[in-house]
Amino acid sequence: MEATKKRRNEEKIINEHKTYNKMEPLTQTKALKGGEFLIKETLAESIFIPEEWNEEQRMIAQSCHDFLAAEVWPNLNRIDAQEEGLMESLLNKAADLGLLGLNVPETYGGFEKDFVTGMLVLETLGAGHSFAVAFAAHTGIGVLPILYYGTEAQKSKYIPNLTNGTWKASYCLTEPGSGSDANSGKTKAVLNAEGTHYLITGQKMWITNAGFAHIFIVFAKIDNDDHLSAFIVEKTFGGITINPEEHKLGIKGSSTCQVFFNDCPVPVENLLSERQNGFKIAVNILNLGRVKLAAAALGASKETSTKSVQYANERIQFGRPISKYGAIKYKLGEQAIRIFACESALYRATQNIEDAIKELEQSGKTHEQAILKGVEQFAPEAAILKVYGSEVLDYVVDEGVQIYGGMGYSAEAPMERAYRDSRINRIFEGTNEINRMLIVDMMLKRAMKGELNLMEPAMKIQQELMSIPDFGDLEETLFADEKKYLLNFKKAILMVAGMAAQKLMMELSKEQEVLMNIADMLIDVYIGESTLLRVEKMIQLKGEPACEKQIAMMRVFISDAADRINKNGKEAISSFAEGDELQMMLMGIKRFTKTKPHNNKNARRLVADALIEAGKYCY
């Protein structure tokens, strides 16, 4: 009897394991919600890949590239010297091309292009160094709070002039004592005796575009409110003092100043949205900003890769170009692999957001409400992209300096500026540490609310740990091995995160190292899966022989990801588990990160050789 009962239990566990291995299938008409990549299958047919840009989108991207080549790159030294009026004139020229209003409704003088097209523009202009920062601040955190939260009167008054470049915008949130903890700001707003104006008093710092801005989005607490409110403040209102430009490590051409408000009178009709809704505005605009930062970092990474390839082909040592040497090929190949992976994830998420926006509009929400809610749905992916995109750029520019050697350290060559300008991206839009913790926090909170079913698959993984491993033959499908690896990586995350939540409970939020271990595992899974899906769809479009290099890039990424996930998993487990439980989970991590050997060296060389032949980033 006992033997029969035991056998039935084992069969039940194995059947549950097989059911989870299949995951929940998706069709093209069933869209994922944010965070569901961890527990649901995604079909390659359901994602957007850059190889699908239409002719109009490619033309818009080319016009952005031409603008950089004509107006920005020849003037980088003048921009960094903050030549008076230069940045404003560049923004005006961008406005003449329609770039300041690309995603703005036609009603307010914009071109009303979709979210995906707007992301392509930000990617392309991301190679514009300080100009890219000024452009993104104006069109993003400067304009969008009014566009998405303003009344019709506010939008009609401000958006057309911000779209045509007559006015430039700035965003005043950070204070000396409130950075990551934005809601702790001390700036106050007090209603005057007549009830006509709020008098704003306080200090803001690190304010981009402050030196020439006409419009400020200012966050302050009314009286003794618990939460921030937001205001549209015109420079001409008075009571505003702007400090001299900050001296910075990088993005030297970007205007960055402290701004002081001393009883600045703001008409009551310039309260943006409802009282105490400022923090929500800030959070939602930051979600948008994180995706856009990843796009800008991607554009900068591609341009840096191209310069690295060109220099490696030109620099002769020991009688031949340094691009012929394996050590340099490694760097060029790895730059391209990380860029390609970042791009794959960026446009997967961007299309997911676009689809969510359309679905929300169909349900009756306004376009502005749909955009905010659509981005909010994919806030975990936005944080993943912000972290990964900024760190890809840092890697690419660091290896770019190394490829240039001594010239990389010289201000006469392009890598010195690229190296300094990249560093801010790991601080912008919430530090990468904060974003890593947000990734896990947002997914766990959604699970607790019943919005994301993490508990059931996590429990199945715990059962699987006590079962016999499934050594069944894989189906003969394209990338069957890689798909199994990714599925197992997800199991590793569910095991670690599930046990961490179970063991640490309310203390988990204090265990930041554990949260960052889990976040890095999630990042690797999302980026790796996105890369696989892109390659799979490329093969559907072009055939397998045409995608040889892209297949190589995907396999290198997943091979390396297995090692990183193993390390992060072990570090997390060892910090909260003990005894038999620790040993069981360590065996689980080993099982879930096991992969077949792969010749990464030859794969990177294949990728690098194509770059070297093309003389630029060519993927």
Phi and psi in degrees as a GROMACS rama.xvg file:
@    title "Ramachandran Plot"
@    xaxis  label "Phi"
@    yaxis  label "Psi"
@TYPE xy
-62.6722  -40.6121  GLU-2
-63.8816  -41.3432  ALA-3
-63.9853  -43.7568  THR-4
-62.3783  -42.9769  LYS-5
-63.1263  -42.3575  LYS-6
-62.3952  -41.197  ARG-7
-63.9966  -39.2853  ARG-8
-62.9886  -43.1054  ASN-9
-63.344  -41.685  GLU-10
-63.1051  -39.2169  GLU-11
-62.7615  -45.5732  LYS-12
-62.6958  -43.7346  ILE-13
-65.3288  -39.9153  ILE-14
-64.3195  -40.4854  ASN-15
-63.2709  -39.2186  GLU-16
-61.6343  -43.9069  HIS-17
-65.5449  -37.154  LYS-18
-63.2491  -43.5186  THR-19
-67.152  -36.7809  TYR-20
-57.2914  -33.2957  ASN-21
-75.5485  -24.784  LYS-22
58.1783  -177.618  MET-23
-87.4493  115.777  GLU-24
-67.6934  152.199  PRO-25
-121.064  152.549  LEU-26
-112.771  169.861  THR-27
-62.5043  -24.4375  GLN-28
-88.2944  -7.88779  THR-29
-106.424  105.083  LYS-30
-83.6372  144.15  ALA-31
-73.9908  153.088  LEU-32
-98.1343  166.908  LYS-33
-58.0083  134.077  GLY-34
86.8241  -14.2195  GLY-35
-73.5151  -9.12484  GLU-36
-57.3668  -25.3716  PHE-37
-73.6336  -25.4615  LEU-38
-125.579  -4.05209  ILE-39
-127.971  151.85  LYS-40
-79.4188  142.836  GLU-41
-116.115  131.301  THR-42
-87.4274  141.508  LEU-43
-58.2943  -33.8351  ALA-44
-64.4185  -20.9443  GLU-45
-89.0384  -6.28842  SER-46
-104.857  161.108  ILE-47
-98.3537  138.879  PHE-48
-125.368  152.175  ILE-49
-59.8124  -21.5439  PRO-50
-67.6758  -7.47237  GLU-51
-101.203  7.95696  GLU-52
-54.9703  138.745  TRP-53
-85.912  175.639  ASN-54
-63.8081  -41.3824  GLU-55
-62.1952  -43.6017  GLU-56
-63.7671  -40.0277  GLN-57
-65.0556  -37.361  ARG-58
-66.4956  -40.2814  MET-59
-62.9317  -44.2551  ILE-60
-62.4856  -40.2784  ALA-61
-65.3875  -38.1395  GLN-62
-65.3846  -34.4609  SER-63
-66.8149  -42.1796  CYS-64
-63.7486  -42.533  HIS-65
-63.7144  -37.4214  ASP-66
-62.2456  -45.2115  PHE-67
-61.1069  -44.6291  LEU-68
-65.2247  -33.5221  ALA-69
-89.1965  -38.1733  ALA-70
-110.848  -29.5209  GLU-71
-103.812  -58.2221  VAL-72
-59.5516  -37.833  TRP-73
-69.2879  -14.0999  PRO-74
-117.435  21.4009  ASN-75
-61.4714  -37.9816  LEU-76
-67.2109  -40.2673  ASN-77
-65.4295  -38.7276  ARG-78
-64.7293  -46.0388  ILE-79
-65.1962  -27.8876  ASP-80
-79.3728  -1.72354  ALA-81
52.8391  50.2181  GLN-82
-56.0854  129.319  GLU-83
-57.6876  127.681  GLU-84
84.0651  -10.5211  GLY-85
-67.7149  -48.9077  LEU-86
-63.2954  -40.5384  MET-87
-61.3921  -39.5563  GLU-88
-67.6859  -35.235  SER-89
-66.4729  -40.605  LEU-90
-64.9787  -35.6798  LEU-91
-65.0597  -41.0377  ASN-92
-65.6838  -36.3323  LYS-93
-64.6664  -38.1352  ALA-94
-62.6716  -39.4707  ALA-95
-61.2581  -28.9588  ASP-96
-85.2925  -3.56849  LEU-97
86.3666  8.06686  GLY-98
-75.1481  -24.2053  LEU-99
-76.6262  -16.0092  LEU-100
-124.339  26.6598  GLY-101
-58.6005  -43.4434  LEU-102
-100.291  7.94858  ASN-103
-85.2544  138.697  VAL-104
-57.3046  149.238  PRO-105
-59.2559  -29.4369  GLU-106
-53.5221  -32.8472  THR-107
-108.792  21.5026  TYR-108
90.784  10.7206  GLY-109
-96.7481  -173.97  GLY-110
-106.446  -8.96211  PHE-111
55.9056  42.5953  GLU-112
-80.3889  161.194  LYS-113
-76.1621  172.09  ASP-114
-61.7228  -38.8907  PHE-115
-66.3171  -42.1437  VAL-116
-64.5432  -40.8847  THR-117
-59.8866  -36.4542  GLY-118
-68.1135  -37.2314  MET-119
-63.5006  -39.4271  LEU-120
-63.2675  -44.8487  VAL-121
-63.8801  -37.9696  LEU-122
-60.4361  -49.5688  GLU-123
-63.4107  -45.4585  THR-124
-74.0963  -11.5026  LEU-125
-60.2056  -19.6715  GLY-126
-81.49  7.59753  ALA-127
-94.8408  16.6316  GLY-128
52.5108  -128.037  HIS-129
-62.4684  -31.8187  SER-130
-60.6606  -40.0506  PHE-131
-59.7172  -36.7809  ALA-132
-67.7415  -47.6191  VAL-133
-61.8491  -42.9171  ALA-134
-62.7317  -48.0872  PHE-135
-65.6511  -37.9066  ALA-136
-65.9874  -42.536  ALA-137
-66.2271  -53.9231  HIS-138
-76.22  -20.2019  THR-139
-99.4229  -92.7022  GLY-140
-66.5753  -16.6954  ILE-141
-82.5755  -45.9374  GLY-142
-91.8995  -40.6905  VAL-143
-63.7084  -35.9146  LEU-144
-57.1604  -38.6965  PRO-145
-70.7699  -45.042  ILE-146
-62.7582  -39.4576  LEU-147
-92.4749  -24.2409  TYR-148
-120.741  -9.27167  TYR-149
-75.1345  158.001  GLY-150
-72.4683  169.214  THR-151
-61.7198  -38.0347  GLU-152
-64.8521  -41.9774  ALA-153
-65.0784  -43.9646  GLN-154
-64.7727  -42.9527  LYS-155
-64.5126  -33.6749  SER-156
-76.9839  -41.7097  LYS-157
-101.452  -39.7608  TYR-158
-63.1126  -44.7264  ILE-159
-57.3354  -42.2835  PRO-160
-72.3706  -26.9398  ASN-161
-76.9757  -30.1052  LEU-162
-75.1927  -38.1824  THR-163
-89.5194  1.62097  ASN-164
87.8382  -1.33988  GLY-165
-59.3092  -42.0737  THR-166
-114.413  146.522  TRP-167
-111.688  148.214  LYS-168
-115.39  153.881  ALA-169
-141.19  165.264  SER-170
-134.148  117.111  TYR-171
-112.012  92.85  CYS-172
-117.339  -52.5015  LEU-173
-68.3231  141.649  THR-174
-128.514  166.15  GLU-175
-54.0358  -34.5948  PRO-176
-104.383  3.80109  GLY-177
-139.465  102.978  SER-178
-108.984  -88.5327  GLY-179
-64.1616  -33.5904  SER-180
-91.4576  71.6387  ASP-181
-64.1482  -32.1542  ALA-182
-72.6936  -6.33563  ASN-183
-87.2347  9.2121  SER-184
-57.0125  147.957  GLY-185
-101.815  -7.74216  LYS-186
-61.3736  132.796  THR-187
-114.482  151.116  LYS-188
-128.571  124.878  ALA-189
-123.633  131.237  VAL-190
-72.7471  133.478  LEU-191
-72.3113  169.817  ASN-192
-60.8883  -32.6078  ALA-193
-79.2922  -14.4383  GLU-194
75.8855  18.3418  GLY-195
-100.479  -26.6504  THR-196
-137.909  147.676  HIS-197
-91.885  135.1  TYR-198
-100.348  113.101  LEU-199
-98.8632  131.874  ILE-200
-135.763  129.386  THR-201
163.418  -179.109  GLY-202
-126.679  132.541  GLN-203
-120.973  148.164  LYS-204
-136.947  162.534  MET-205
58.3409  43.3332  TRP-206
-92.5424  109.721  ILE-207
-70.8079  137.254  THR-208
72.8787  6.71238  ASN-209
-60.6951  -33.0555  ALA-210
-64.0765  -24.4677  GLY-211
-131.452  7.92918  PHE-212
-71.2051  146.167  ALA-213
-100.222  -28.3623  HIS-214
-124.519  133.846  ILE-215
-120.628  131.301  PHE-216
-91.8147  110.369  ILE-217
-112.737  133.496  VAL-218
-106.09  128.203  PHE-219
-152.481  159.755  ALA-220
-98.2107  127.898  LYS-221
-79.6286  124.125  ILE-222
52.4264  -123.652  ASP-223
-110.064  32.8486  ASN-224
-58.1722  153.224  ASP-225
-78.7065  -28.0316  ASP-226
-122.128  156.923  HIS-227
-69.7171  152.271  LEU-228
-115.912  163.518  SER-229
-121.118  146.02  ALA-230
-135.213  148.136  PHE-231
-96.4084  116.456  ILE-232
-118.524  126.052  VAL-233
-90.4539  141.845  GLU-234
-58.9542  -30.7884  LYS-235
-75.4431  -4.88167  THR-236
-64.7179  -25.0442  PHE-237
91.0529  169.943  GLY-238
72.4997  18.7993  GLY-239
-118.071  128.539  ILE-240
-122.547  131.997  THR-241
-114.828  124.619  ILE-242
-70.6815  164.809  ASN-243
-60.2689  163.679  PRO-244
-60.4307  140.595  GLU-245
-72.9969  147.855  GLU-246
-94.538  118.899  HIS-247
-119.98  161.678  LYS-248
-63.1668  -45.5994  LEU-249
-138.502  -166.401  GLY-250
33.6429  50.9882  ILE-251
-64.9577  -25.8589  LYS-252
-81.5612  -7.5047  GLY-253
-83.6642  128.331  SER-254
-68.9806  122.748  SER-255
-138.178  114.862  THR-256
-137.111  161.219  CYS-257
-84.1605  144.913  GLN-258
-126.266  127.848  VAL-259
-110.758  134.774  PHE-260
-114.816  125.961  PHE-261
-128.356  95.536  ASN-262
52.0517  42.7512  ASP-263
-66.7884  118.713  CYS-264
-82.7632  117.864  PRO-265
-117.734  120.735  VAL-266
-54.6003  143.171  PRO-267
-58.8628  -28.2382  VAL-268
-71.9844  -6.92691  GLU-269
-95.0403  7.03375  ASN-270
-63.9312  127.786  LEU-271
-94.6696  120.276  LEU-272
64.4912  -153.141  SER-273
-89.8953  160.594  GLU-274
-59.4032  136.701  ARG-275
70.1203  13.0167  GLN-276
-94.1764  3.96117  ASN-277
-63.2669  -39.2189  GLY-278
-65.2199  -39.2001  PHE-279
-63.589  -40.4664  LYS-280
-59.4357  -47.9889  ILE-281
-59.4843  -44.392  ALA-282
-64.0386  -46.2447  VAL-283
-67.9354  -37.4763  ASN-284
-68.5058  -34.317  ILE-285
-65.7912  -37.9757  LEU-286
-58.0755  -44.945  ASN-287
-61.7815  -45.0175  LEU-288
-60.7763  -32.0379  GLY-289
-68.1975  -42.3772  ARG-290
-64.5387  -42.7069  VAL-291
-68.0766  -35.1361  LYS-292
-62.8004  -40.5801  LEU-293
-60.1106  -39.4028  ALA-294
-64.2694  -45.6896  ALA-295
-63.4144  -40.7901  ALA-296
-63.7676  -36.2814  ALA-297
-63.1157  -45.2637  LEU-298
-62.238  -41.5168  GLY-299
-65.3009  -37.3141  ALA-300
-64.7088  -42.4918  SER-301
-62.5233  -43.6794  LYS-302
-65.2404  -38.4437  GLU-303
-67.7466  -38.4293  THR-304
-61.0693  -43.7456  SER-305
-59.6942  -45.2966  THR-306
-64.3242  -36.0774  LYS-307
-63.9653  -44.3098  SER-308
-64.2538  -45.5718  VAL-309
-61.2313  -44.0418  GLN-310
-67.7318  -40.2807  TYR-311
-61.6715  -32.8249  ALA-312
-74.6526  -29.0102  ASN-313
-87.8767  -32.5123  GLU-314
-77.0777  118.207  ARG-315
-101.177  127.303  ILE-316
-140.359  137.384  GLN-317
54.9091  34.498  PHE-318
86.866  3.69873  GLY-319
-152.878  161.158  ARG-320
-59.7035  144.95  PRO-321
-67.3799  -15.9153  ILE-322
-66.2476  -12.7799  SER-323
-80.2823  -13.4095  LYS-324
-92.3285  142.271  TYR-325
-58.8667  -38.4088  GLY-326
-63.2999  -36.9955  ALA-327
-75.8667  -38.215  ILE-328
-59.9771  -37.7363  LYS-329
-57.3737  -47.6944  TYR-330
-64.9753  -45.6586  LYS-331
-63.6236  -42.8114  LEU-332
-65.843  -43.2139  GLY-333
-69.2062  -36.5943  GLU-334
-54.6186  -49.9259  GLN-335
-65.6115  -39.5831  ALA-336
-61.3067  -45.5449  ILE-337
-69.6167  -36.4926  ARG-338
-64.463  -47.5308  ILE-339
-60.3413  -42.0733  PHE-340
-65.3705  -43.02  ALA-341
-61.3622  -45.2969  CYS-342
-62.4071  -40.236  GLU-343
-59.5378  -46.3026  SER-344
-71.1792  -38.7596  ALA-345
-58.6398  -48.4932  LEU-346
-82.9961  -19.8935  TYR-347
-62.4779  -50.816  ARG-348
-66.6156  -40.0894  ALA-349
-60.7289  -42.9985  THR-350
-69.5863  -36.2749  GLN-351
-57.4079  -43.6453  ASN-352
-65.8495  -43.8355  ILE-353
-58.6202  -43.6085  GLU-354
-65.2736  -40.0014  ASP-355
-64.2636  -39.0456  ALA-356
-60.3521  -47.8597  ILE-357
-62.7324  -40.8234  LYS-358
-63.9651  -41.3983  GLU-359
-67.9595  -37.6238  LEU-360
-63.1523  -40.2357  GLU-361
-65.6764  -26.0201  GLN-362
-82.6901  -3.03927  SER-363
113.407  -1.94131  GLY-364
-78.942  152.314  LYS-365
-68.5156  164.501  THR-366
-58.6557  -42.9024  HIS-367
-65.5269  -44.9535  GLU-368
-62.4152  -39.1881  GLN-369
-65.5956  -39.6022  ALA-370
-63.2578  -47.7493  ILE-371
-62.1192  -44.8444  LEU-372
-69.5517  -37.6113  LYS-373
-63.0186  -44.1943  GLY-374
-67.9562  -39.7157  VAL-375
-60.7897  -37.6242  GLU-376
-57.6225  -35.569  GLN-377
-107.396  30.8343  PHE-378
-59.5318  -37.6125  ALA-379
-61.5309  -43.0073  PRO-380
-66.4024  -35.6394  GLU-381
-61.0637  -43.0473  ALA-382
-67.2018  -39.4089  ALA-383
-58.4417  -46.4646  ILE-384
-67.0975  -38.0184  LEU-385
-61.9505  -46.7481  LYS-386
-64.4483  -51.8557  VAL-387
-67.362  -44.1117  TYR-388
-60.591  -43.9008  GLY-389
-67.7309  -34.5482  SER-390
-79.7296  -28.1973  GLU-391
-62.9177  -47.1237  VAL-392
-60.3633  -43.3356  LEU-393
-60.5464  -40.6229  ASP-394
-64.8809  -45.5011  TYR-395
-63.8954  -43.6169  VAL-396
-72.2845  -34.0702  VAL-397
-63.6821  -45.2933  ASP-398
-71.975  -26.5581  GLU-399
-62.8754  -43.9662  GLY-400
-59.2838  -43.1153  VAL-401
-65.7563  -38.5582  GLN-402
-65.0652  -38.2423  ILE-403
-72.8527  -18.6956  TYR-404
65.1908  -134.389  GLY-405
-58.8722  -36.9939  GLY-406
-65.5016  -25.1976  MET-407
-64.1439  -25.1791  GLY-408
-90.3789  -6.24807  TYR-409
-90.9605  137.614  SER-410
-68.4705  -10.8971  ALA-411
-76.5263  -20.1664  GLU-412
-103.912  160.108  ALA-413
-74.0681  -18.2451  PRO-414
-72.6545  -29.2608  MET-415
-61.3354  -45.3502  GLU-416
-67.5794  -44.1867  ARG-417
-59.618  -40.79  ALA-418
-63.0988  -46.4409  TYR-419
-70.83  -40.2106  ARG-420
-68.7424  -28.3734  ASP-421
-71.0958  -27.5075  SER-422
-64.8601  -29.163  ARG-423
-66.3837  -23.7355  ILE-424
-66.4594  -22.2093  ASN-425
-81.6136  -3.09463  ARG-426
-111.795  -40.9274  ILE-427
-50.9078  151.315  PHE-428
55.8737  35.2975  GLU-429
90.4309  127.826  GLY-430
-58.4651  158.502  THR-431
-63.3011  -28.8292  ASN-432
-66.0058  -46.6398  GLU-433
-61.2979  -43.3349  ILE-434
-65.9653  -37.2131  ASN-435
-60.1007  -45.0412  ARG-436
-68.7405  -33.2476  MET-437
-64.3642  -38.3503  LEU-438
-53.7632  -51.6885  ILE-439
-71.0576  -43.1266  VAL-440
-60.0014  -45.5533  ASP-441
-64.004  -40.4367  MET-442
-70.3078  -39.9081  MET-443
-67.0235  -39.9433  LEU-444
-64.2918  -38.7828  LYS-445
-65.8201  -35.767  ARG-446
-64.4025  -41.5951  ALA-447
-66.521  -29.6709  MET-448
-83.7815  -4.64994  LYS-449
82.3968  10.0508  GLY-450
-85.5897  -18.6966  GLU-451
-139.416  114.445  LEU-452
-82.6441  81.2939  ASN-453
-91.6937  -29.0091  LEU-454
-63.4992  -47.1973  MET-455
-61.4718  -50.9988  GLU-456
-65.3615  -32.5684  PRO-457
-64.1537  -39.6975  ALA-458
-66.2188  -37.3727  MET-459
-64.7577  -34.9648  LYS-460
-65.7679  -40.109  ILE-461
-61.9428  -38.6312  GLN-462
-66.251  -39.848  GLN-463
-63.0403  -33.0604  GLU-464
-60.0066  -27.0119  LEU-465
-96.4374  5.55811  MET-466
-105.082  173.169  SER-467
-76.6594  130.775  ILE-468
-57.8364  146.097  PRO-469
-84.9254  109.984  ASP-470
-105.645  22.1362  PHE-471
-63.4098  155.499  GLY-472
-66.3078  141.927  ASP-473
-76.5543  148.663  LEU-474
-64.1496  145.756  GLU-475
-78.4132  75.405  GLU-476
-123.272  161.907  THR-477
-62.577  129.594  LEU-478
60.318  35.1844  PHE-479
-59.4046  -41.0159  ALA-480
-61.4305  -49.9395  ASP-481
-63.0757  -37.4351  GLU-482
-66.6998  -37.7557  LYS-483
-66.2289  -41.0892  LYS-484
-58.4056  -48.205  TYR-485
-63.2775  -39.4927  LEU-486
-60.7515  -42.6256  LEU-487
-67.8832  -36.085  ASN-488
-59.9942  -40.9433  PHE-489
-63.9187  -38.1374  LYS-490
-62.4894  -39.7547  LYS-491
-59.9104  -42.8484  ALA-492
-65.1148  -47.0551  ILE-493
-61.6891  -38.0593  LEU-494
-63.8841  -50.7468  MET-495
-67.1792  -49.3295  VAL-496
-65.2025  -41.6173  ALA-497
-62.3541  -46.0014  GLY-498
-70.0931  -35.472  MET-499
-62.8  -45.1913  ALA-500
-64.7144  -38.5912  ALA-501
-69.3593  -42.315  GLN-502
-80.907  -41.4371  LYS-503
-93.3783  -26.7559  LEU-504
50.4742  -123.776  MET-505
-67.8118  -15.5914  MET-506
-80.2743  -11.6855  GLU-507
-57.3315  -37.4389  LEU-508
-63.0434  -22.6185  SER-509
-87.1205  -15.8721  LYS-510
-90.3149  72.657  GLU-511
-64.8328  -32.4269  GLN-512
-63.3753  -40.3042  GLU-513
-65.2909  -44.5016  VAL-514
-58.9321  -40.9038  LEU-515
-71.8404  -33.522  MET-516
-59.6468  -47.8929  ASN-517
-64.9446  -40.5075  ILE-518
-60.247  -43.1312  ALA-519
-65.322  -34.125  ASP-520
-64.796  -43.8162  MET-521
-62.7119  -42.1458  LEU-522
-58.928  -47.961  ILE-523
-61.2488  -39.6003  ASP-524
-67.6904  -46.4508  VAL-525
-66.0944  -44.7454  TYR-526
-67.4163  -43.4047  ILE-527
-63.5992  -44.41  GLY-528
-65.1236  -40.2198  GLU-529
-61.0906  -39.7493  SER-530
-66.3328  -43.3893  THR-531
-61.291  -45.9805  LEU-532
-62.7395  -39.0846  LEU-533
-63.482  -45.998  ARG-534
-63.8874  -40.6563  VAL-535
-61.0667  -42.7053  GLU-536
-70.9854  -36.3826  LYS-537
-58.3621  -40.8793  MET-538
-65.0958  -37.2852  ILE-539
-61.6192  -34.1071  GLN-540
-85.0624  -37.36  LEU-541
-118.64  -16.1768  LYS-542
93.0295  153.091  GLY-543
-63.8207  -42.6836  GLU-544
-58.625  -32.528  PRO-545
-75.5838  -8.94845  ALA-546
-115.234  23.4961  CYS-547
-57.0964  -45.4736  GLU-548
-69.9555  -38.8445  LYS-549
-66.2821  -36.9287  GLN-550
-62.0534  -42.2334  ILE-551
-61.4227  -42.9021  ALA-552
-62.8293  -43.6633  MET-553
-62.1943  -42.5978  MET-554
-69.833  -36.4495  ARG-555
-63.8066  -45.5724  VAL-556
-59.8719  -47.6236  PHE-557
-67.6181  -37.9241  ILE-558
-60.8339  -46.8216  SER-559
-69.2058  -35.3505  ASP-560
-61.8642  -35.8701  ALA-561
-57.5185  -43.6127  ALA-562
-66.6775  -40.7754  ASP-563
-67.0431  -42.248  ARG-564
-64.5262  -39.9613  ILE-565
-58.5042  -47.8137  ASN-566
-64.183  -48.0759  LYS-567
-64.0455  -38.5663  ASN-568
-63.6274  -46.1085  GLY-569
-63.294  -41.3501  LYS-570
-61.8555  -44.4284  GLU-571
-64.9321  -49.4736  ALA-572
-59.6294  -44.635  ILE-573
-65.717  -14.4875  SER-574
-90.5708  -12.0978  SER-575
-135.466  -9.63077  PHE-576
-109.271  155.471  ALA-577
-142.158  164.127  GLU-578
57.701  -138.72  GLY-579
-61.986  -36.5574  ASP-580
-62.3783  -42.8785  GLU-581
-60.714  -46.9652  LEU-582
-63.8095  -39.738  GLN-583
-62.9815  -43.251  MET-584
-71.0395  -34.982  MET-585
-64.5229  -38.2595  LEU-586
-64.3535  -37.3837  MET-587
-63.6499  -44.7655  GLY-588
-61.0711  -41.9392  ILE-589
-62.3821  -42.7768  LYS-590
-65.5758  -42.8668  ARG-591
-79.3987  -11.5935  PHE-592
-114.927  14.8756  THR-593
-77.9385  129.334  LYS-594
-135.226  160.286  THR-595
-74.2495  151.983  LYS-596
-60.2111  142.62  PRO-597
-136.232  137.447  HIS-598
-80.7414  82.9572  ASN-599
-65.609  -31.8784  ASN-600
-60.9311  -50.9364  LYS-601
-65.0852  -35.4869  ASN-602
-65.2002  -44.5078  ALA-603
-62.9522  -39.4958  ARG-604
-64.2467  -38.358  ARG-605
-60.8931  -44.9112  LEU-606
-63.9782  -45.7927  VAL-607
-65.5072  -39.2685  ALA-608
-61.8122  -36.3184  ASP-609
-67.6652  -39.1882  ALA-610
-62.055  -45.7928  LEU-611
-63.1964  -41.1693  ILE-612
-67.4368  -40.4579  GLU-613
-75.3334  -24.081  ALA-614
73.6889  21.3896  GLY-615
-170.034  173.006  LYS-616
-67.745  124.029  TYR-617
-125.787  17.1435  CYS-618
